[in-house]
Amino acid sequence: MLILGDNGSVHFWDWKSGYNFQRLQAQVQPGSIDSEAGIFALAFDRSGSRLVSCEADKSIKIFKEDESATEETHPLYWRPGLLKKSKY
């Protein structure tokens, strides 16, 4: 699950565990002000390997999956039970 912030942040969450395993911060184009850091929309392409963002500074950015990434080169610091589940 992806969550967008009006400050240009993108949070990647594991739906089942509720773990925030990655965070990106959008870089504002030179000449823009900080309030233009927001991201209006995100979408994956049909292959699911690219993420396209439409941002407040009128830019479109394309993020591509790193196919050479492995668990050793890009570790996720997560383990089952990391977050304690609360009873409601």
C-alpha positions as CSV (number, residue, x, y, z in Angstrom):
1,M,0.0,0.0,0.0
2,L,1.3,3.5,-0.8
3,I,0.5,6.6,1.2
4,L,1.2,10.1,-0.2
5,G,2.0,13.1,1.9
6,D,1.4,16.7,0.9
7,N,5.1,17.3,1.8
8,G,6.2,15.1,-1.1
9,S,6.7,11.9,0.9
10,V,5.7,8.5,-0.2
11,H,5.4,5.7,2.3
12,F,5.4,2.0,1.3
13,W,3.4,-0.2,3.8
14,D,3.0,-3.9,4.1
15,W,-0.8,-4.3,4.2
16,K,-0.9,-7.4,6.4
17,S,1.7,-6.4,9.1
18,G,1.3,-2.7,9.0
19,Y,5.0,-2.2,8.6
20,N,6.3,0.9,6.8
21,F,9.2,-0.7,4.9
22,Q,10.3,2.2,2.7
23,R,10.0,6.0,2.5
24,L,10.8,8.3,-0.4
25,Q,11.0,12.1,-0.4
26,A,10.2,13.9,-3.6
27,Q,12.9,16.3,-4.8
28,V,11.5,19.7,-5.8
29,Q,12.6,21.1,-9.2
30,P,15.1,23.9,-9.0
31,G,13.3,27.3,-8.8
32,S,10.2,25.7,-7.0
33,I,9.2,26.5,-3.5
34,D,8.8,23.9,-0.7
35,S,5.1,24.0,-0.9
36,E,5.3,22.6,-4.4
37,A,6.7,19.3,-3.0
38,G,3.4,17.6,-2.9
39,I,2.5,14.5,-5.0
40,F,-0.9,14.5,-6.6
41,A,-1.0,11.0,-8.0
42,L,0.9,7.7,-8.2
43,A,0.3,4.8,-10.6
44,F,2.1,1.7,-11.5
45,D,2.5,0.8,-15.2
46,R,1.0,-2.4,-16.6
47,S,4.1,-4.4,-15.9
48,G,4.2,-3.3,-12.2
49,S,7.9,-2.5,-12.4
50,R,7.6,1.3,-12.8
51,L,6.0,3.9,-10.6
52,V,4.8,7.2,-12.2
53,S,4.3,10.2,-10.1
54,C,2.5,13.5,-10.9
55,E,3.8,16.2,-8.6
56,A,2.8,19.7,-7.5
57,D,5.8,21.3,-9.2
58,K,4.3,20.3,-12.6
59,S,6.8,17.4,-13.0
60,I,6.2,13.8,-13.9
61,K,8.7,11.3,-12.5
62,I,9.2,7.6,-13.4
63,F,10.8,5.3,-10.9
64,K,12.0,1.9,-12.2
65,E,12.5,-1.2,-10.2
66,D,16.1,-2.2,-9.5
67,E,16.3,-5.6,-11.0
68,S,19.7,-6.3,-9.5
69,A,18.5,-5.7,-5.9
70,T,18.7,-8.6,-3.6
71,E,17.9,-9.0,0.1
72,E,21.7,-8.7,0.8
73,T,22.1,-5.4,-1.1
74,H,18.8,-3.8,-0.1
75,P,17.8,-5.3,3.3
76,L,14.4,-4.8,4.8
77,Y,14.6,-4.5,8.6
78,W,11.5,-6.4,9.4
79,R,10.7,-9.6,11.2
80,P,7.3,-11.2,12.1
81,G,6.0,-9.8,15.4
82,L,8.0,-6.6,15.1
83,L,4.8,-4.7,15.6
84,K,2.7,-5.8,18.6
85,K,-1.0,-6.3,17.6
86,S,-3.4,-4.6,19.9
87,K,-6.8,-6.1,20.8
88,Y,-9.8,-4.1,20.1
